[in-house]
Amino acid sequence: MLARVEFYESFFSGVTLWATKLEQIVQIGNHIASTYGLAAMDALHLAAALSVDAEEFVTTEKTTQPMHRVTEIKIVLIATE
């Protein structure tokens, strides 16, 4: 448990940009979810990335999942299928 806490503390201490425009994120997330059939949490994660002008979204979601239909941001798969 301690190793996990240390990992999270280390990881989050390096964050330089936080997605804080919550109203905008919810609106974008709603659009993405309804347009592409994504689950709410996936849509909100993508919306947060879009709200900070991210160039790509890295995921382990298989290419058969709805997330890969989203065209507003480049989706990058880091797992083997």
C-alpha positions as CSV (number, residue, x, y, z in Angstrom):
1,M,0.0,0.0,0.0
2,L,2.8,2.4,0.9
3,A,4.5,1.8,-2.5
4,R,1.2,2.7,-4.3
5,V,0.8,5.9,-2.2
6,E,4.4,6.9,-3.0
7,F,3.8,6.3,-6.7
8,Y,0.7,8.5,-6.8
9,E,2.4,11.2,-4.8
10,S,5.4,11.1,-7.2
11,F,3.2,11.0,-10.3
12,F,0.8,13.8,-9.3
13,S,3.6,16.1,-8.0
14,G,4.8,16.2,-11.6
15,V,1.5,17.4,-13.1
16,T,2.0,20.9,-14.6
17,L,-1.5,21.4,-16.0
18,W,-4.8,20.5,-14.4
19,A,-8.2,20.3,-16.2
20,T,-10.3,22.7,-14.0
21,K,-13.0,24.0,-16.3
22,L,-15.6,21.6,-14.9
23,E,-18.7,23.1,-16.6
24,Q,-16.9,23.0,-20.0
25,I,-15.7,19.4,-19.3
26,V,-19.2,18.2,-18.5
27,Q,-20.7,19.9,-21.6
28,I,-18.0,18.4,-23.8
29,G,-18.3,15.0,-22.1
30,N,-22.1,15.0,-22.6
31,H,-21.6,15.7,-26.3
32,I,-18.9,13.0,-26.7
33,A,-21.0,10.4,-24.8
34,S,-24.1,11.1,-26.8
35,T,-22.3,11.3,-30.2
36,Y,-20.1,8.3,-29.9
37,G,-21.9,6.1,-27.3
38,L,-19.2,6.3,-24.6
39,A,-19.7,5.6,-21.0
40,A,-19.8,8.8,-18.8
41,M,-16.4,8.3,-17.2
42,D,-14.6,7.7,-20.5
43,A,-16.4,10.7,-22.0
44,L,-15.4,12.9,-19.1
45,H,-11.7,11.8,-19.3
46,L,-11.7,12.7,-23.0
47,A,-13.4,16.0,-22.3
48,A,-10.8,16.9,-19.7
49,A,-8.0,16.2,-22.2
50,L,-9.8,18.3,-24.8
51,S,-10.3,21.1,-22.3
52,V,-6.5,21.5,-21.9
53,D,-5.9,21.2,-25.7
54,A,-4.2,17.8,-25.4
55,E,-2.9,16.5,-28.7
56,E,-3.6,12.8,-27.9
57,F,-5.3,10.6,-25.4
58,V,-3.4,7.4,-24.3
59,T,-5.5,4.4,-23.3
60,T,-5.6,0.7,-22.9
61,E,-9.1,0.5,-24.3
62,K,-9.2,-2.0,-27.3
63,T,-9.8,-0.5,-30.7
64,T,-13.2,-2.2,-30.8
65,Q,-14.4,0.1,-28.0
66,P,-16.4,3.3,-28.7
67,M,-13.6,5.5,-27.5
68,H,-11.7,4.9,-30.8
69,R,-14.6,6.4,-32.8
70,V,-13.9,9.8,-31.3
71,T,-12.5,12.2,-33.9
72,E,-11.9,15.3,-31.8
73,I,-8.6,14.0,-30.4
74,K,-6.0,11.3,-31.4
75,I,-6.6,8.1,-29.5
76,V,-3.4,6.1,-28.8
77,L,-3.6,2.5,-27.7
78,I,-0.7,1.4,-25.5
79,A,-1.7,-2.2,-25.0
80,T,-1.6,-5.2,-27.3
81,E,-4.9,-6.5,-28.5
